[in-house]
Amino acid sequence: MTFAARALMALALCAGTARAETPGDFDYYVLALSWSPGWCAREGAARGSEQCDESRDLGWVLHGFWPQYETGWPDYCTTTQAAPSRRETAAMADIMGTGGSAWHQWKKHGTCAGLSSRAYFETAREAYGAVRRPEEFRQLEDEVTLPASLVEEAFLRDNPDLSADGLTVTCRDGMVQEVRICLTRDLEPRDCGADVIRDCSLDDALMLPIR
C-alpha cells in the first residue's frame, strides 16, 4: 500500500470515529464563573462594558454554561431552536453581566444543548443558583495576591457536594480568572474531563476587589 493510500485510510478512520456536533449530544456541563473585577481590569472597562459599572456590584458572574464531551466540546451547533429575543438575553444580565454576553453564550454553546433558548437559560440560572459563592471574596477591600488553590478550597468548603476533581481554577495575566465546575446533565456534581482540569498553579495570583 502506498503512503498516500495509508494516509487516506487513516483520515477515513479518524472521520469515522469523530463525534458529530449534534444538538443535545454531549456528556456533561461546565459551569464557568468569572471574577468580574478581574475581567473588567483586563478588558471590560476599556470596552465600556456595562458589566463594569460600579453600581452593578458584580463578583462571580456566569461566564458560560457549556455542553462538554469527555474530551473536547461542541460549539456553534446548527439547531432548529429559535434564537432568544433581546428581552430574553437582557433578563440574564443580572448573572451574566450583559445581555450581549448571554447572546454570545447561546450562539456558541447553547445551540449545542438540545434545548430551547428559554430552557437553556433557565437551566443555566438553576445551575448558577445552586453554587454557593464564598462570601469572603466580596468582602475584599484591597487587591490581594494569594495562591489560586485557596480559591478552590473556599468553593469546596462552601459546596461540600463538590470534589477537587470536579472544579478547577484558571488564571490569566497573573489574575484569578474563573472557577469552572463540572456537572452532569441533571446538574449533579461530577469529575471533570482531563482536558478541563488545568488548575492555575500560581502562588501569587492577583485578585481585585469589587468596586
Secondary structure, 3 states (H helix, E strand, C coil): CCHHHHHHHHHHHHHHHCCCCCCCCCCEEEEEEEEHHHHHHHHHHHHCCHHHCHHHCCCEEEEEEEEECCCCCCCCCCCCCCCCCHHHHHCCHHHHCCHHHHHHHHHHCHHHCCCCHHHHHHHHHHHHHHCCCCHHHCCCCCCEEECHHHHHHHHHHHCCCCCHHHEEEEEECCEEEEEEEEECCCCCECCCCCCCCCCCCCCCEEECCCC
